[in-house]
């Protein structure tokens, strides 16, 4: 049986969020650690807390290029 450290779980979940994917954690301690990292990085993330765990869902906004495309 392989034991994964809490820090490693947080880093993996944070990477998921930064890549635009939702992340789920079961324990309140991991959720608190992840919240702290999200705040430090100033990421925009929606949290959905349930009795079974917490979902972290990135708020994705479309990137709009302010300059019109130039024909080649």
C-alpha positions as a printed Julia matrix, in Angstrom:
72×3 Matrix{Float64}:
   0.0    0.0     0.0
   1.38   3.38   -1.02
   0.88   6.41    1.22
   0.47   9.79   -0.49
   1.33  12.87    1.54
  -1.26  15.59    1.99
   1.03  18.13    0.34
   1.28  15.93   -2.75
  -2.51  15.58   -2.95
  -2.91  19.37   -2.65
  -0.31  19.95   -5.38
  -2.04  17.45   -7.71
  -5.46  19.01   -7.11
  -4.05  22.51   -7.58
  -2.52  21.47  -10.9
  -5.9   20.11  -12.02
  -7.55  23.44  -11.18
  -4.83  25.44  -12.93
  -5.36  23.28  -16.03
  -9.06  24.19  -16.03
 -10.42  21.0   -14.47
 -12.53  20.59  -11.36
 -11.01  18.93   -8.31
 -12.69  16.99   -5.49
 -11.31  16.46   -2.0
 -12.88  14.36    0.73
 -11.24  15.67    3.89
 -11.7   19.11    5.46
  -7.96  19.36    6.13
  -7.02  18.9     2.47
  -9.79  21.35    1.51
  -8.33  23.99    3.87
  -4.81  23.48    2.51
  -6.09  23.75   -1.06
  -8.11  26.89   -0.21
  -4.95  28.49    1.18
  -2.98  27.74   -2.0
  -5.8   29.04   -4.18
  -5.92  32.3    -2.21
  -2.15  32.77   -2.39
  -2.23  32.31   -6.17
  -5.33  34.52   -6.45
  -7.18  31.96   -8.54
 -10.9   32.38   -9.17
 -12.5   29.16   -8.01
 -16.05  28.24   -6.96
 -16.31  25.91   -3.97
 -19.19  23.51   -3.52
 -19.05  22.09    0.01
 -21.12  19.0     0.79
 -21.32  16.56    3.67
 -19.09  14.16    1.72
 -16.39  16.58    0.54
 -15.62  19.75   -1.41
 -15.57  20.43   -5.13
 -13.27  23.15   -6.43
 -14.5   24.4    -9.8
 -12.38  26.95  -11.7
 -14.21  30.03  -12.95
 -13.19  30.02  -16.59
 -13.69  33.19  -18.55
 -13.2   33.27  -22.29
 -10.09  35.07  -23.44
 -11.0   37.79  -25.9
  -8.3   39.2   -28.13
  -8.8   42.96  -28.28
  -7.03  43.28  -31.64
  -8.91  42.13  -34.75
  -7.37  39.35  -36.78
  -5.2   40.58  -39.65
  -5.49  38.83  -43.04
  -2.25  37.25  -44.27
